Amino acid sequence: MKLRIGAVIFGTSAALAAWIGMADNRIAASPASATETNVPKTAFERFRYSFFEDPTSAQDGLDLGSLRALQGAERERAEEMLLAYLPDDRAVIGLGVLRSKRAQASLVSLLEAERQREIQTQREGLEYWSSAPGDIAKALWYVQPDRRWLTIIVHELATRRQWTTRMNAALAMFDICDPEATSALIHALDDDEELVRHHAARALLATHGLSPDSKDPQHMIFRVMAKDGARREAAKKDILAAIEGRPLCQP
C-alpha cells in the first residue's frame, strides 16, 4: 500500500515504522521531528503534522501517542480526517489506533479489494507485492478482534516472499495475545531473513510479559539473527525457554 502526501510517495517503511511505534506503546515520531521553526504544540497539532504534513514520517514513524491522547471533539475530528483519507496507509493505521467502529466497514471493503487485486495479479502471471492485507487486518483487529484478521496476519508472516511484509506481520503480532499468533511467531524464528527472526523473537517476549528490548549484543533477540546455525539455534532455545510456562498477555 502506498502513501500519498503531496508529491511524495511512501511505501512499506511507513507502515513498519508505525507498527513498531504501536507495538512498543510509545510515540514513534516525536515533535522534535517537526521543523524547528514551527514545532506543533498541542496533541492535535502534532497528530495533524505527523499524519498529513511531515515529509519524514515514512522513515521516523507516525506520532501515535499524540493520536491516542486526543479526546472529545478533537478525537472525533481526527477520526473524520482519517476516514476521509482512506485508503491511505496512514489512515488505516490511525483508525486502528482509534479503534474506530465507523471505519470497520470501509476497512473490510479495502481488504476485499486487496484480495481481488492479488487474484488479478496472479492471473496475469505476476507476483503480488504488498503489505496492505496485513496492515488492514491489524487495524481491524484493533477495532474488533476476530480470528479472520489474525488468520490474515499469520498468512502474511508464513507465506509472503517479500521479507519486509513478513517482518511487518511479526511486528503486527506484538500485542496479539493468542496461541495461534504464538505458534506463527515460533515458526518465524527459523525464517531466512534475520530481521524477521529478530522481531518474531521480540514479539514472543512481549506477548509473554517479558521485555522485548535489550542493549546487550549477546541477548537472544540479537543472537537469533546470527548467520551461524548453531548460534542461531541456541538463541531460539533460549527464547522458547524464556516463554515456557508464562501466561500470554491479556487482550
C-alpha positions as a printed Julia matrix, in Angstrom:
251×3 Matrix{Float64}:
   0.0     0.0     0.0
   1.41    3.41   -0.91
   1.06    6.63    0.97
   0.35    9.86   -0.87
   1.38   13.11    0.77
   1.64   15.92   -1.76
   4.08   14.77   -4.4
   5.83   12.32   -2.07
   5.16    8.59   -2.38
   5.6     6.47    0.73
   5.74    2.68    0.84
   6.1    -0.17    3.3
   8.62    1.63    5.53
   5.94    3.92    6.92
   3.77    1.02    7.97
   6.74   -0.74    9.53
   7.76    2.32   11.49
   4.18    2.94   12.6
   3.56   -0.62   13.78
   6.87   -0.56   15.66
   5.66    2.51   17.48
   2.27    0.92   18.14
   3.79   -2.35   19.32
   6.19   -0.65   21.7
   3.38    1.56   23.02
   5.46    4.69   22.54
   5.43    7.73   20.27
   7.15    6.64   17.1
   7.92   10.16   15.99
   8.38   12.96   18.49
   7.53   16.63   17.95
  11.26   17.22   17.57
  10.99   15.72   14.09
   8.94   18.72   13.0
  10.59   21.77   11.54
  12.47   23.63   14.26
  10.83   26.91   13.29
   7.28   25.65   13.65
   7.09   22.81   16.17
   3.47   21.69   16.73
   2.44   22.43   20.32
  -0.82   20.58   21.06
  -1.53   16.87   20.69
  -3.93   17.57   17.83
  -1.39   19.72   16.01
   1.26   17.01   16.44
  -1.17   14.39   15.13
  -2.08   16.51   12.11
   1.56   17.28   11.32
   2.66   13.65   11.64
  -0.16   12.08    9.63
  -0.66   14.74    6.95
   2.34   17.06    6.72
   5.58   15.51    7.98
   7.79   14.64    4.97
   9.94   12.26    7.05
   7.28   10.24    8.83
   7.77    7.32    6.43
  11.2     6.92    7.96
  10.62    8.22   11.5
   7.2     6.7    12.15
   3.83    8.22   12.94
   3.12   10.07   16.18
   0.69    7.51   17.54
   0.97    8.81   21.09
  -0.49   12.18   20.17
  -3.36   10.49   18.35
  -4.1     8.3    21.37
  -4.09   11.37   23.62
  -6.94   13.07   21.77
 -10.32   13.25   23.49
 -13.79   14.55   22.82
 -14.25   16.83   19.83
 -10.59   16.63   18.81
 -10.71   12.84   18.71
 -13.88   12.97   16.59
 -12.26   15.49   14.25
  -9.17   13.28   13.89
 -11.4    10.32   13.09
 -13.22   12.33   10.41
  -9.91   13.39    8.85
  -8.6     9.82    8.78
 -11.83    8.43    7.36
 -11.66   10.98    4.56
  -8.05    9.99    3.89
  -8.72    6.29    3.25
  -7.35    4.21    1.56
  -4.03    5.79    2.53
  -1.96    3.57    4.83
  -1.67    6.31    7.42
  -5.42    6.47    7.65
  -5.63    2.69    8.05
  -3.12    2.75   10.89
  -4.64    5.78   12.58
  -8.17    4.39   12.51
  -6.84    1.21   14.04
  -5.25    3.21   16.86
  -8.59    4.93   17.46
 -10.39    1.56   17.3
 -12.85    3.3    15.03
 -16.1     1.38   14.69
 -17.1     3.82   11.96
 -14.15    2.67    9.89
 -14.87   -1.05   10.17
 -16.99   -1.44    7.03
 -14.59    0.63    4.94
 -11.59   -1.37    6.18
 -13.33   -4.65    5.36
 -14.06   -3.33    1.86
 -10.41   -2.32    1.44
  -9.31   -5.78    2.5
 -11.62   -7.41   -0.05
 -10.36   -5.04   -2.75
  -6.79   -6.08   -1.94
  -7.79   -9.73   -2.17
  -9.25   -9.15   -5.61
  -6.15   -7.22   -6.65
  -3.96  -10.13   -5.57
  -6.12  -12.6    -7.53
  -5.94  -10.43  -10.64
  -2.18  -10.0   -10.28
  -1.72  -13.76  -10.09
  -3.97  -14.29  -13.12
  -1.65  -12.01  -15.05
   1.29  -14.2   -14.08
   2.77  -11.55  -11.8
   3.75  -11.68   -8.16
   1.73   -9.74   -5.6
   3.97   -7.43   -3.58
   2.05   -5.55   -0.91
   1.86   -5.38    2.85
  -1.64   -3.89    2.67
  -3.58   -7.03    3.75
  -1.6    -7.33    6.96
  -1.85   -3.61    7.71
  -5.61   -3.57    7.2
  -6.11   -6.8     9.16
  -4.14   -5.37   12.07
  -6.28   -2.24   12.1
  -9.42   -4.38   12.03
  -8.05   -6.46   14.9
  -7.75   -3.28   16.96
 -11.29   -2.25   16.05
 -12.73   -5.68   16.93
 -10.56   -8.77   17.46
 -11.68  -11.53   15.12
  -9.94  -14.7    14.06
 -10.4   -13.76   10.42
  -7.99  -10.86   10.86
  -5.46  -12.91   12.79
  -5.54  -15.6    10.11
  -4.6   -13.0     7.51
  -1.68  -11.68    9.57
  -0.44  -15.25   10.2
  -0.69  -15.95    6.47
   1.36  -12.83    5.73
   4.08  -13.97    8.12
   4.17  -17.56    6.94
   3.89  -17.27    3.17
   4.97  -13.92    1.72
   8.17  -13.92   -0.3
   8.93  -10.27    0.44
  10.77  -10.25    3.76
   9.59   -6.75    4.7
   6.0    -7.99    4.51
   6.85  -10.91    6.8
   8.6    -8.56    9.21
   5.6    -6.26    9.17
   3.4    -9.22   10.13
   5.71  -10.16   13.01
   5.54   -6.59   14.29
   1.75   -6.65   13.98
   1.65   -9.56   16.45
   3.43   -7.61   19.19
   0.25   -7.3    21.23
  -1.91  -10.09   19.83
  -2.38  -12.38   22.79
  -3.43  -15.58   21.07
  -1.92  -19.08   20.83
  -2.21  -19.03   17.03
  -0.04  -15.92   16.92
   2.45  -17.53   19.3
   2.72  -20.62   17.1
   3.3   -18.49   13.99
   5.97  -16.43   15.73
   7.8   -19.54   16.95
   7.84  -20.84   13.38
   9.19  -17.46   12.24
  12.25  -17.92   14.44
  13.52  -20.1    11.57
  12.78  -17.51    8.87
  15.51  -16.99    6.28
  15.64  -13.25    6.98
  17.43  -12.16   10.15
  15.17   -9.17   10.85
  12.06  -11.34   10.63
  13.61  -13.67   13.22
  14.6   -10.71   15.39
  11.13   -9.17   15.5
   9.44  -12.55   15.91
  11.61  -13.1    18.99
  10.75   -9.66   20.34
   7.03  -10.25   19.78
   7.19  -13.59   21.58
   8.82  -11.99   24.6
   6.4    -9.06   24.59
   3.28  -11.23   24.44
   4.58  -13.29   27.36
   5.18  -10.36   29.67
   8.93  -10.04   29.07
  10.92   -7.07   27.83
  11.32   -7.2    24.05
  14.37   -4.92   24.11
  17.97   -5.13   25.26
  21.21   -3.2    24.83
  23.22   -6.38   25.32
  24.53   -7.53   21.9
  24.64  -11.08   23.26
  20.94  -11.07   24.11
  18.9   -13.83   22.49
  16.92  -11.35   20.34
  20.21  -10.5    18.61
  21.79  -13.94   18.64
  18.77  -15.31   16.78
  19.85  -13.08   13.89
  23.19  -14.87   13.58
  24.29  -16.43   10.31
  25.89  -19.29   12.23
  23.29  -22.03   12.52
  24.41  -23.34   15.92
  24.41  -19.87   17.48
  21.02  -19.13   16.0
  19.56  -22.42   17.24
  20.92  -21.79   20.74
  19.21  -18.4    20.78
  15.95  -19.99   19.66
  16.15  -22.48   22.52
  16.75  -19.62   24.97
  13.71  -17.74   23.65
  11.48  -20.79   23.95
  12.8   -21.49   27.46
  12.12  -17.87   28.46
   8.44  -18.01   27.46
   7.78  -21.6    28.58
   5.11  -21.72   31.25
   4.47  -17.99   31.15
   0.89  -16.82   30.52
   0.04  -14.89   27.4
  -0.72  -11.23   27.77
  -4.33  -10.23   28.23
  -6.07   -8.67   25.18
